[in-house]
Amino acid sequence: MKRKKNIVVICIAAACAAIAAWVAIRGSRTSTFEQDFHIEDIASVCRVHISDKENNSVLLERIEGAPADSSWMVDGEHLASQPVVDLMLETLHSMRIRQQVNKNAASNVIKRISTSHVKVEVYRKCHRIDWFGGKLRWFPHEKLEATYYIGFETQDQMASYVYREGDKLPYIIHIPGFRGFLAPRFPTSGIAWRSHRIVALDIKHLARVELQIPASPEESFAIYRDGDDFRMELTETHRPVDGFDTARVAQMLSSFTNLNFDEFARAVPNTEFDSSLARTPRAILRITGTDGRTREVKTYIKYHNPDDLRAMPDPEMYEMFDVNRLYAVIDDSDTVLIQYFVFDNILQPASYFLGQAPSYFAR
């Protein structure tokens, strides 16, 4: 009986000691200059919320089971740019303490950070029971791993002043081997995080591609799936066409494997709306997958300097358009810029796919 009582006492004492040690470590992590500032396991990061003092914010969330190149969403609505997300995660993993701010300067540094900062909240998926090196995991949940306040850069612009919630003092944080500071890697604009992908469909997942040319309806056409083959029709008359150039059609269809736009058109001049975007589209492209979903892209000419058009008696006489890029409106929502280099094999009239020379009607 006495032996059992001693065992119970020893177990209770051991448990109390373990709890006390854990509390001591948690409460005094800033008392030592340890490199625990970064996120070690970025594979378990499931959500990141970024905001600033101007009420700008963006929420990034990992999509469970999604392909590696499209596994994050922006604000629960748009696909994220995987390279941009990867850079952010790599920053969280690679950043290190260069120096701790001394107590005399800490007050001023914290005041400056509180005035202007980017707040980064990192959530990680973990398990309440995680034993045997991850072989036994129960009760998954999201945990707020860390909250960082990324402030101003150092004088040499090689690091940033950062305060981590729960710490007593701020730190100077850098990325070893990187010449620069942290803030640009955590933009608070949703557009900065969004993917530039228009469509990513293998040929086997394409059901129909239609190109409408309002100025030349007789050149409008559609390529559609018929079993394992593709057929072509002129959409004005719905007349099937035989003898089309299969190599050119295959080249066009392969373009949809990874079709991207160049950038978002963030500030379109009013004159550009009047001269281009308010007019009938130059071409209307519709891509439909075997899942039934359709993506629509309307293209418009982009002028080099739209303000000069006001002085022109007949703007149509002058080749003032941008020879590299044009405007596109995707699904009547996002106005973007696309490159002719990327779309030249797609924005071709029916006659091109029937063996005639390339046309530049879209320019």
C-alpha positions as a Markdown table, in Angstrom:
| # | Residue | x | y | z |
|---|---|---|---|---|
| 1 | Met | 0.0 | 0.0 | 0.0 |
| 2 | Lys | 2.8 | 2.3 | 0.9 |
| 3 | Arg | 4.6 | 1.5 | -2.3 |
| 4 | Lys | 1.6 | 2.4 | -4.4 |
| 5 | Lys | 1.2 | 5.6 | -2.5 |
| 6 | Asn | 4.8 | 6.5 | -3.3 |
| 7 | Ile | 4.4 | 5.8 | -7.0 |
| 8 | Val | 1.3 | 8.1 | -7.1 |
| 9 | Val | 3.3 | 10.8 | -5.3 |
| 10 | Ile | 6.2 | 10.4 | -7.7 |
| 11 | Cys | 3.9 | 10.6 | -10.8 |
| 12 | Ile | 2.1 | 13.7 | -9.5 |
| 13 | Ala | 5.5 | 15.3 | -8.8 |
| 14 | Ala | 6.8 | 14.5 | -12.2 |
| 15 | Ala | 3.7 | 15.8 | -13.9 |
| 16 | Cys | 3.9 | 19.1 | -11.9 |
| 17 | Ala | 7.6 | 19.4 | -12.8 |
| 18 | Ala | 6.8 | 18.9 | -16.4 |
| 19 | Ile | 4.1 | 21.5 | -16.4 |
| 20 | Ala | 6.2 | 24.0 | -14.5 |
| 21 | Ala | 9.1 | 23.5 | -17.0 |
| 22 | Trp | 6.7 | 24.0 | -19.9 |
| 23 | Val | 5.3 | 27.2 | -18.4 |
| 24 | Ala | 8.8 | 28.5 | -17.6 |
| 25 | Ile | 9.9 | 27.9 | -21.2 |
| 26 | Arg | 6.8 | 29.5 | -22.6 |
| 27 | Gly | 7.1 | 32.5 | -20.4 |
| 28 | Ser | 10.7 | 33.1 | -20.8 |
| 29 | Arg | 11.4 | 32.4 | -24.5 |
| 30 | Thr | 12.6 | 36.0 | -24.9 |
| 31 | Ser | 15.0 | 35.8 | -22.0 |
| 32 | Thr | 17.5 | 33.9 | -24.2 |
| 33 | Phe | 18.7 | 34.8 | -27.7 |
| 34 | Glu | 17.5 | 31.6 | -29.4 |
| 35 | Gln | 16.7 | 31.4 | -33.1 |
| 36 | Asp | 13.1 | 30.3 | -32.7 |
| 37 | Phe | 11.6 | 33.3 | -34.4 |
| 38 | His | 10.8 | 31.5 | -37.7 |
| 39 | Ile | 8.2 | 29.0 | -38.7 |
| 40 | Glu | 9.9 | 25.6 | -38.8 |
| 41 | Asp | 7.2 | 23.5 | -40.3 |
| 42 | Ile | 5.7 | 25.5 | -43.2 |
| 43 | Ala | 4.1 | 22.4 | -44.7 |
| 44 | Ser | 1.5 | 22.6 | -41.8 |
| 45 | Val | 0.7 | 26.3 | -42.3 |
| 46 | Cys | -2.9 | 26.3 | -43.4 |
| 47 | Arg | -3.9 | 30.0 | -43.1 |
| 48 | Val | -2.2 | 33.4 | -43.2 |
| 49 | His | -3.9 | 36.7 | -42.5 |
| 50 | Ile | -2.1 | 39.9 | -43.5 |
| 51 | Ser | -3.3 | 43.4 | -42.7 |
| 52 | Asp | -2.0 | 46.9 | -42.3 |
| 53 | Lys | -2.9 | 50.2 | -40.6 |
| 54 | Glu | -4.8 | 51.4 | -43.7 |
| 55 | Asn | -7.4 | 48.7 | -43.2 |
| 56 | Asn | -6.1 | 46.7 | -46.1 |
| 57 | Ser | -6.1 | 43.0 | -45.5 |
| 58 | Val | -5.9 | 39.7 | -47.3 |
| 59 | Leu | -6.6 | 36.1 | -46.2 |
| 60 | Leu | -4.7 | 33.2 | -47.7 |
| 61 | Glu | -6.0 | 29.7 | -47.1 |
| 62 | Arg | -4.6 | 26.3 | -48.1 |
| 63 | Ile | -6.9 | 24.0 | -50.1 |
| 64 | Glu | -6.8 | 20.5 | -48.8 |
| 65 | Gly | -6.1 | 17.9 | -51.5 |
| 66 | Ala | -5.5 | 20.4 | -54.3 |
| 67 | Pro | -2.6 | 20.1 | -56.8 |
| 68 | Ala | 0.7 | 21.6 | -55.6 |
| 69 | Asp | 0.6 | 24.4 | -58.2 |
| 70 | Ser | -2.8 | 25.6 | -57.2 |
| 71 | Ser | -3.3 | 24.9 | -53.5 |
| 72 | Trp | -4.1 | 28.3 | -52.0 |
| 73 | Met | -7.0 | 30.7 | -52.2 |
| 74 | Val | -7.1 | 34.5 | -51.8 |
| 75 | Asp | -10.0 | 35.8 | -49.6 |
| 76 | Gly | -11.9 | 32.5 | -50.2 |
| 77 | Glu | -12.7 | 33.5 | -53.8 |
| 78 | His | -9.7 | 33.6 | -56.1 |
| 79 | Leu | -6.9 | 31.2 | -56.9 |
| 80 | Ala | -3.6 | 32.4 | -55.4 |
| 81 | Ser | -0.3 | 32.7 | -57.3 |
| 82 | Gln | 1.6 | 29.7 | -56.1 |
| 83 | Pro | 5.1 | 31.2 | -56.6 |
| 84 | Val | 4.1 | 34.3 | -54.5 |
| 85 | Val | 2.7 | 32.1 | -51.8 |
| 86 | Asp | 5.8 | 29.9 | -51.8 |
| 87 | Leu | 8.0 | 33.0 | -51.5 |
| 88 | Met | 6.0 | 34.1 | -48.4 |
| 89 | Leu | 6.2 | 30.6 | -46.8 |
| 90 | Glu | 9.9 | 30.4 | -47.5 |
| 91 | Thr | 10.4 | 33.8 | -45.9 |
| 92 | Leu | 8.6 | 32.7 | -42.8 |
| 93 | His | 10.9 | 29.6 | -42.7 |
| 94 | Ser | 14.1 | 31.4 | -43.6 |
| 95 | Met | 13.9 | 34.6 | -41.5 |
| 96 | Arg | 16.3 | 34.8 | -38.6 |
| 97 | Ile | 17.2 | 37.1 | -35.7 |
| 98 | Arg | 20.1 | 39.3 | -36.6 |
| 99 | Gln | 20.0 | 41.3 | -33.4 |
| 100 | Gln | 17.8 | 42.0 | -30.5 |
| 101 | Val | 16.7 | 45.6 | -30.0 |
| 102 | Asn | 18.3 | 46.8 | -26.7 |
| 103 | Lys | 16.0 | 48.0 | -23.9 |
| 104 | Asn | 16.9 | 51.7 | -24.3 |
| 105 | Ala | 15.8 | 51.8 | -27.9 |
| 106 | Ala | 12.9 | 49.3 | -27.6 |
| 107 | Ser | 10.3 | 51.9 | -26.6 |
| 108 | Asn | 10.9 | 54.1 | -29.7 |
| 109 | Val | 11.0 | 51.1 | -32.0 |
| 110 | Ile | 7.7 | 49.7 | -30.7 |
| 111 | Lys | 6.1 | 53.1 | -31.1 |
| 112 | Arg | 7.3 | 53.3 | -34.7 |
| 113 | Ile | 6.1 | 49.8 | -35.4 |
| 114 | Ser | 2.7 | 50.5 | -33.9 |
| 115 | Thr | 2.3 | 53.5 | -36.1 |
| 116 | Ser | 3.1 | 51.7 | -39.4 |
| 117 | His | 3.3 | 47.9 | -39.8 |
| 118 | Val | 2.2 | 44.9 | -41.6 |
| 119 | Lys | 0.5 | 42.4 | -39.3 |
| 120 | Val | 1.0 | 38.7 | -40.2 |
| 121 | Glu | -1.0 | 36.0 | -38.4 |
| 122 | Val | 0.2 | 32.5 | -39.1 |
| 123 | Tyr | -2.1 | 29.6 | -38.4 |
| 124 | Arg | -0.9 | 26.0 | -38.5 |
| 125 | Lys | -2.8 | 22.7 | -38.7 |
| 126 | Cys | -1.8 | 20.5 | -35.8 |
| 127 | His | -3.1 | 17.7 | -33.6 |
| 128 | Arg | -3.8 | 17.7 | -29.9 |
| 129 | Ile | -2.3 | 14.2 | -29.8 |
| 130 | Asp | 0.8 | 13.7 | -32.0 |
| 131 | Trp | 2.8 | 10.7 | -30.9 |
| 132 | Phe | 5.6 | 8.6 | -32.4 |
| 133 | Gly | 6.9 | 11.2 | -34.8 |
| 134 | Gly | 3.5 | 11.9 | -36.4 |
| 135 | Lys | 2.5 | 8.2 | -36.8 |
| 136 | Leu | -0.3 | 8.6 | -34.3 |
| 137 | Arg | -2.3 | 11.8 | -34.7 |
| 138 | Trp | -5.7 | 12.6 | -33.2 |
| 139 | Phe | -8.0 | 15.6 | -32.9 |
| 140 | Pro | -6.8 | 18.0 | -35.6 |
| 141 | His | -7.3 | 21.7 | -35.2 |
| 142 | Glu | -6.0 | 25.1 | -36.3 |
| 143 | Lys | -3.6 | 26.9 | -34.0 |
| 144 | Leu | -2.4 | 30.5 | -34.1 |
| 145 | Glu | 1.3 | 29.8 | -34.3 |
| 146 | Ala | 2.6 | 33.3 | -34.3 |
| 147 | Thr | 1.6 | 37.0 | -34.9 |
| 148 | Tyr | 4.3 | 39.2 | -36.4 |
| 149 | Tyr | 4.2 | 43.0 | -36.7 |
| 150 | Ile | 6.6 | 43.8 | -39.5 |
| 151 | Gly | 7.8 | 47.4 | -39.2 |
| 152 | Phe | 10.3 | 49.7 | -40.8 |
| 153 | Glu | 13.6 | 48.6 | -42.4 |
| 154 | Thr | 17.0 | 49.0 | -40.9 |
| 155 | Gln | 19.3 | 51.8 | -42.1 |
| 156 | Asp | 21.2 | 49.4 | -44.3 |
| 157 | Gln | 17.9 | 48.1 | -45.7 |
| 158 | Met | 19.1 | 44.6 | -45.2 |
| 159 | Ala | 16.6 | 43.7 | -42.4 |
| 160 | Ser | 13.4 | 44.8 | -40.7 |
| 161 | Tyr | 12.3 | 45.7 | -37.2 |
| 162 | Val | 9.7 | 43.1 | -36.2 |
| 163 | Tyr | 7.7 | 42.5 | -33.0 |
| 164 | Arg | 6.3 | 39.1 | -32.3 |
| 165 | Glu | 3.2 | 39.1 | -30.1 |
| 166 | Gly | 4.1 | 37.7 | -26.7 |
| 167 | Asp | 7.7 | 38.8 | -26.8 |
| 168 | Lys | 9.1 | 41.5 | -24.4 |
| 169 | Leu | 11.3 | 43.2 | -27.0 |
| 170 | Pro | 11.3 | 43.6 | -30.8 |
| 171 | Tyr | 14.0 | 42.1 | -33.0 |
| 172 | Ile | 15.9 | 43.0 | -36.1 |
| 173 | Ile | 15.0 | 40.2 | -38.5 |
| 174 | His | 16.8 | 39.3 | -41.8 |
| 175 | Ile | 17.0 | 36.5 | -44.3 |
| 176 | Pro | 20.5 | 35.1 | -44.5 |
| 177 | Gly | 21.9 | 35.6 | -48.0 |
| 178 | Phe | 19.1 | 37.9 | -49.1 |
| 179 | Arg | 19.8 | 41.6 | -49.8 |
| 180 | Gly | 16.6 | 43.3 | -48.7 |
| 181 | Phe | 13.9 | 43.6 | -46.0 |
| 182 | Leu | 10.8 | 41.7 | -45.3 |
| 183 | Ala | 7.7 | 44.0 | -45.9 |
| 184 | Pro | 7.6 | 43.6 | -49.7 |
| 185 | Arg | 7.1 | 39.9 | -49.3 |
| 186 | Phe | 3.8 | 40.5 | -47.3 |
| 187 | Pro | 1.7 | 42.7 | -49.5 |
| 188 | Thr | -1.8 | 43.6 | -48.2 |
| 189 | Ser | -3.4 | 43.9 | -51.6 |
| 190 | Gly | -5.4 | 40.9 | -52.7 |
| 191 | Ile | -4.5 | 41.4 | -56.4 |
| 192 | Ala | -0.8 | 41.0 | -55.5 |
| 193 | Trp | -1.5 | 37.5 | -54.4 |
| 194 | Arg | -3.9 | 36.4 | -57.1 |
| 195 | Ser | -2.9 | 33.9 | -59.8 |
| 196 | His | -2.6 | 35.1 | -63.4 |
| 197 | Arg | -3.9 | 31.9 | -64.8 |
| 198 | Ile | -6.8 | 32.1 | -67.3 |
| 199 | Val | -7.2 | 28.4 | -67.8 |
| 200 | Ala | -5.2 | 25.2 | -67.3 |
| 201 | Leu | -6.8 | 22.4 | -69.3 |
| 202 | Asp | -5.1 | 19.5 | -71.0 |
| 203 | Ile | -6.4 | 18.7 | -74.4 |
| 204 | Lys | -8.2 | 15.6 | -73.0 |
| 205 | His | -10.2 | 18.0 | -70.7 |
| 206 | Leu | -11.2 | 20.4 | -73.5 |
| 207 | Ala | -14.8 | 20.2 | -74.8 |
| 208 | Arg | -15.1 | 23.3 | -76.9 |
| 209 | Val | -13.2 | 26.4 | -78.0 |
| 210 | Glu | -15.0 | 29.2 | -79.7 |
| 211 | Leu | -13.6 | 32.4 | -81.2 |
| 212 | Gln | -16.1 | 35.0 | -82.1 |
| 213 | Ile | -14.9 | 37.9 | -84.3 |
| 214 | Pro | -17.6 | 40.6 | -84.2 |
| 215 | Ala | -16.1 | 42.6 | -87.1 |
| 216 | Ser | -15.9 | 39.5 | -89.3 |
| 217 | Pro | -18.6 | 37.1 | -88.3 |
| 218 | Glu | -17.8 | 34.8 | -91.3 |
| 219 | Glu | -14.4 | 34.2 | -89.7 |
| 220 | Ser | -15.9 | 33.1 | -86.3 |
| 221 | Phe | -15.5 | 29.4 | -85.6 |
| 222 | Ala | -15.6 | 26.7 | -83.0 |
| 223 | Ile | -13.5 | 23.6 | -82.3 |
| 224 | Tyr | -15.4 | 21.0 | -80.4 |
| 225 | Arg | -14.9 | 17.5 | -79.2 |
| 226 | Asp | -16.5 | 14.6 | -81.0 |
| 227 | Gly | -15.5 | 11.5 | -79.0 |
| 228 | Asp | -11.7 | 11.2 | -79.2 |
| 229 | Asp | -11.5 | 13.6 | -82.1 |
| 230 | Phe | -12.1 | 17.3 | -82.7 |
| 231 | Arg | -14.4 | 18.9 | -85.3 |
| 232 | Met | -14.5 | 22.5 | -86.6 |
| 233 | Glu | -17.5 | 24.6 | -87.6 |
| 234 | Leu | -18.2 | 28.1 | -88.8 |
| 235 | Thr | -20.4 | 29.5 | -86.1 |
| 236 | Glu | -22.2 | 32.1 | -88.3 |
| 237 | Thr | -23.8 | 29.3 | -90.3 |
| 238 | His | -23.1 | 26.4 | -88.0 |
| 239 | Arg | -21.6 | 24.6 | -91.0 |
| 240 | Pro | -19.1 | 21.8 | -90.3 |
| 241 | Val | -15.7 | 22.3 | -91.9 |
| 242 | Asp | -13.6 | 19.5 | -93.3 |
| 243 | Gly | -9.9 | 19.6 | -94.2 |
| 244 | Phe | -8.8 | 22.0 | -91.4 |
| 245 | Asp | -5.1 | 22.2 | -90.6 |
| 246 | Thr | -4.8 | 19.7 | -87.7 |
| 247 | Ala | -1.3 | 20.9 | -86.8 |
| 248 | Arg | -2.5 | 24.4 | -86.3 |
| 249 | Val | -5.6 | 23.3 | -84.4 |
| 250 | Ala | -3.4 | 21.1 | -82.1 |
| 251 | Gln | -1.1 | 24.0 | -81.5 |
| 252 | Met | -3.9 | 26.2 | -80.5 |
| 253 | Leu | -5.5 | 23.6 | -78.2 |
| 254 | Ser | -2.2 | 22.9 | -76.5 |
| 255 | Ser | -2.0 | 26.6 | -75.6 |
| 256 | Phe | -4.8 | 26.1 | -73.0 |
| 257 | Thr | -2.6 | 23.7 | -70.9 |
| 258 | Asn | -1.3 | 26.7 | -69.1 |
| 259 | Leu | -2.7 | 30.0 | -70.4 |
| 260 | Asn | -1.9 | 33.1 | -68.3 |
| 261 | Phe | -2.4 | 36.9 | -68.6 |
| 262 | Asp | 0.5 | 39.3 | -68.1 |
| 263 | Glu | -0.9 | 41.5 | -65.3 |
| 264 | Phe | -4.0 | 43.1 | -63.8 |
| 265 | Ala | -4.9 | 46.5 | -65.4 |
| 266 | Arg | -5.1 | 48.4 | -62.1 |
| 267 | Ala | -5.5 | 52.0 | -63.4 |
| 268 | Val | -7.0 | 52.2 | -66.8 |
| 269 | Pro | -7.1 | 55.9 | -68.1 |
| 270 | Asn | -10.6 | 57.2 | -68.8 |
| 271 | Thr | -9.6 | 57.9 | -72.4 |
| 272 | Glu | -8.7 | 54.2 | -72.7 |
| 273 | Phe | -12.2 | 53.2 | -71.7 |
| 274 | Asp | -13.6 | 55.6 | -74.3 |
| 275 | Ser | -11.3 | 54.6 | -77.1 |
| 276 | Ser | -11.1 | 50.8 | -76.5 |
| 277 | Leu | -13.0 | 49.2 | -73.6 |
| 278 | Ala | -16.3 | 50.9 | -74.3 |
| 279 | Arg | -16.3 | 49.6 | -77.9 |
| 280 | Thr | -17.2 | 46.2 | -79.3 |
| 281 | Pro | -14.6 | 43.6 | -78.4 |
| 282 | Arg | -12.0 | 42.7 | -81.0 |
| 283 | Ala | -12.5 | 39.1 | -80.3 |
| 284 | Ile | -14.4 | 36.9 | -77.8 |
| 285 | Leu | -12.8 | 33.7 | -76.8 |
| 286 | Arg | -14.8 | 31.0 | -74.9 |
| 287 | Ile | -13.1 | 27.9 | -73.5 |
| 288 | Thr | -15.3 | 25.1 | -72.2 |
| 289 | Gly | -14.0 | 22.1 | -70.3 |
| 290 | Thr | -15.4 | 18.6 | -70.1 |
| 291 | Asp | -16.7 | 19.5 | -66.7 |
| 292 | Gly | -19.1 | 22.1 | -68.4 |
| 293 | Arg | -17.4 | 25.2 | -67.0 |
| 294 | Thr | -16.7 | 28.0 | -69.5 |
| 295 | Arg | -14.1 | 30.8 | -69.3 |
| 296 | Glu | -14.8 | 33.9 | -71.5 |
| 297 | Val | -12.1 | 36.3 | -72.6 |
| 298 | Lys | -13.0 | 39.5 | -74.5 |
| 299 | Thr | -10.0 | 41.3 | -76.1 |
| 300 | Tyr | -9.6 | 45.0 | -76.8 |
| 301 | Ile | -6.9 | 47.0 | -78.5 |
| 302 | Lys | -4.5 | 48.9 | -76.2 |
| 303 | Tyr | -3.1 | 52.2 | -77.3 |
| 304 | His | 0.3 | 53.5 | -76.4 |
| 305 | Asn | -0.8 | 56.9 | -75.4 |
| 306 | Pro | -4.6 | 57.3 | -75.3 |
| 307 | Asp | -4.4 | 61.0 | -74.5 |
| 308 | Asp | -3.0 | 61.7 | -78.0 |
| 309 | Leu | -6.2 | 60.3 | -79.6 |
| 310 | Arg | -8.1 | 63.5 | -78.7 |
| 311 | Ala | -5.9 | 65.4 | -81.1 |
| 312 | Met | -6.4 | 62.9 | -84.0 |
| 313 | Pro | -9.1 | 63.7 | -86.5 |
| 314 | Asp | -9.4 | 60.0 | -87.3 |
| 315 | Pro | -7.8 | 57.7 | -84.8 |
| 316 | Glu | -8.4 | 54.7 | -87.0 |
| 317 | Met | -5.8 | 56.0 | -89.5 |
| 318 | Tyr | -3.0 | 55.8 | -87.0 |
| 319 | Glu | -1.2 | 52.7 | -85.8 |
| 320 | Met | -1.0 | 53.9 | -82.2 |
| 321 | Phe | -1.7 | 50.7 | -80.5 |
| 322 | Asp | 0.6 | 48.7 | -78.3 |
| 323 | Val | 2.3 | 46.1 | -80.5 |
| 324 | Asn | 3.1 | 43.9 | -77.5 |
| 325 | Arg | 0.0 | 43.8 | -75.3 |
| 326 | Leu | -3.8 | 44.2 | -75.4 |
| 327 | Tyr | -6.6 | 44.5 | -72.9 |
| 328 | Ala | -8.7 | 41.5 | -72.0 |
| 329 | Val | -11.8 | 41.3 | -69.8 |
| 330 | Ile | -12.2 | 37.8 | -68.1 |
| 331 | Asp | -15.7 | 36.6 | -67.4 |
| 332 | Asp | -16.9 | 40.3 | -67.5 |
| 333 | Ser | -15.1 | 40.8 | -64.2 |
| 334 | Asp | -11.3 | 41.3 | -64.3 |
| 335 | Thr | -9.6 | 43.7 | -66.7 |
| 336 | Val | -6.1 | 42.4 | -67.5 |
| 337 | Leu | -3.3 | 42.8 | -70.0 |
| 338 | Ile | -2.4 | 39.9 | -72.2 |
| 339 | Gln | 0.6 | 39.5 | -74.6 |
| 340 | Tyr | 0.3 | 38.9 | -78.3 |
| 341 | Phe | 3.2 | 36.6 | -78.1 |
| 342 | Val | 1.1 | 34.2 | -75.9 |
| 343 | Phe | -2.2 | 34.6 | -77.8 |
| 344 | Asp | -1.0 | 34.8 | -81.5 |
| 345 | Asn | -1.7 | 31.1 | -82.0 |
| 346 | Ile | -5.2 | 31.5 | -80.5 |
| 347 | Leu | -6.5 | 34.8 | -81.9 |
| 348 | Gln | -6.6 | 33.7 | -85.5 |
| 349 | Pro | -9.6 | 33.7 | -87.8 |
| 350 | Ala | -11.1 | 30.5 | -89.3 |
| 351 | Ser | -9.3 | 31.0 | -92.5 |
| 352 | Tyr | -5.9 | 30.5 | -90.7 |
| 353 | Phe | -7.0 | 27.1 | -89.5 |
| 354 | Leu | -8.1 | 26.3 | -93.0 |
| 355 | Gly | -4.5 | 26.7 | -94.3 |
| 356 | Gln | -4.2 | 30.4 | -95.1 |
| 357 | Ala | -1.5 | 32.7 | -93.9 |
| 358 | Pro | -1.6 | 34.1 | -90.3 |
| 359 | Ser | -3.7 | 37.2 | -89.7 |
| 360 | Tyr | -3.2 | 40.0 | -87.3 |
| 361 | Phe | -6.9 | 41.1 | -87.2 |
| 362 | Ala | -6.7 | 41.3 | -83.4 |
| 363 | Arg | -4.1 | 44.1 | -83.4 |
